[in-house]
Amino acid sequence: MTLKIIEILKIPKYFIIAAVSALLFTGVYIYSQVLGIIQNIDLWLSVIPWYNAVLFPTLVVLFGIAISFQLYTRSQPKICDIKKSTGATSGAVAAGFFVAQCPACASLGTLLLPVSAVTALVQFGWIINLASIGLLIFTINYLGGFKQI
């Protein structure tokens, strides 16, 4: 018996969707972190704290898996009337997008916020990252990804 999410990711179409969405998220996120100055990507990678270097790939992988699994779930025939909403993925991405991975970086989203809010985001960014990861895990669980099949 394996988890449903693993069986879905064995289907090439959904594995490619997960990989492409994770790569797109990575590209857009890093581009916004360096404020469009591509030459600063190596600087961004050199100053990122170790815990964000672990949390960011985790967030990216879970984002790709959640998007892929959500698309799979939507493509399946519905047996009963569904009245619940599955919008936790967009909330996790929105929360994660405002968090700068390196303390010296200001993401594109924080340019719209006051300085005190940016300071709080930098100081508590790892907590917001963990909350975003938790929301993505909740999304996958809510959609039935961790059920044994």
Buried (B, 14 or more C-beta within 10 A) or exposed (E): EEBBBEEBBEEEEBBEBBBEBBEBBBEEBBBBBBEEEEEBEEBBEEEBEEEBEEBBEBBBBBBBBBBBBBBBBEEEEEEEEEEEEBEBBEBBBEBBBBBBBBEEBBBBBBEEBEEEEBEEBBEEBBEBBBBBBEBBBBBBEBBBBEEEE
